[in-house]
Amino acid sequence: MLTKISHWMMIAGATLMVGGLLCVPAMIERHLDIELVAVGSGLFALGALAIASGFYLKAQVAQAEVETLAGPKRRMSGGCELCATESPVVRCKMHQLDLCGHCLTKHYDFRSCAYVPVPRSGNPAGRSVKAHSA
């Protein structure tokens, strides 16, 4: 339904743009009548806006279809639980959240929250995980 509306918006916009361009010969015939300049440029701009709105609506419909096909977004495992972009540095014991440094500044409340450092993944001291043969 929305794709049909977007098509009709683009058609109406193209018609308005053509109507705005048709004011140019009438404007030349009347020796640059200022009212026709305003009408022509207004119709052309309104048509361009309608076409752009039709394209925007069509893009929103396509994006919604892609999101339904892709399924729900998955969070980054082991990342910050608020922004899911950076690795966490502290854990809020009150809210049970792993937070990165940027999100910690937004979440920080010294009265109710208690923070502990998040253990780094991997091995400490850079030791090899592989078993050594004797």
Secondary structure, 3 states (H helix, E strand, C coil): CHHHHHHHHHHHHHHHHHHHHHHHHHHHHCCCCHHHHHHHHHHHHHHHHHHHHHHHHHHHHHHHHHHHHHCCCCCCCCCCCCCCCCCCCEEECCCCEEECHHHHHHHCCCCCCCEEECCCCCCHHHCCCCCCCC
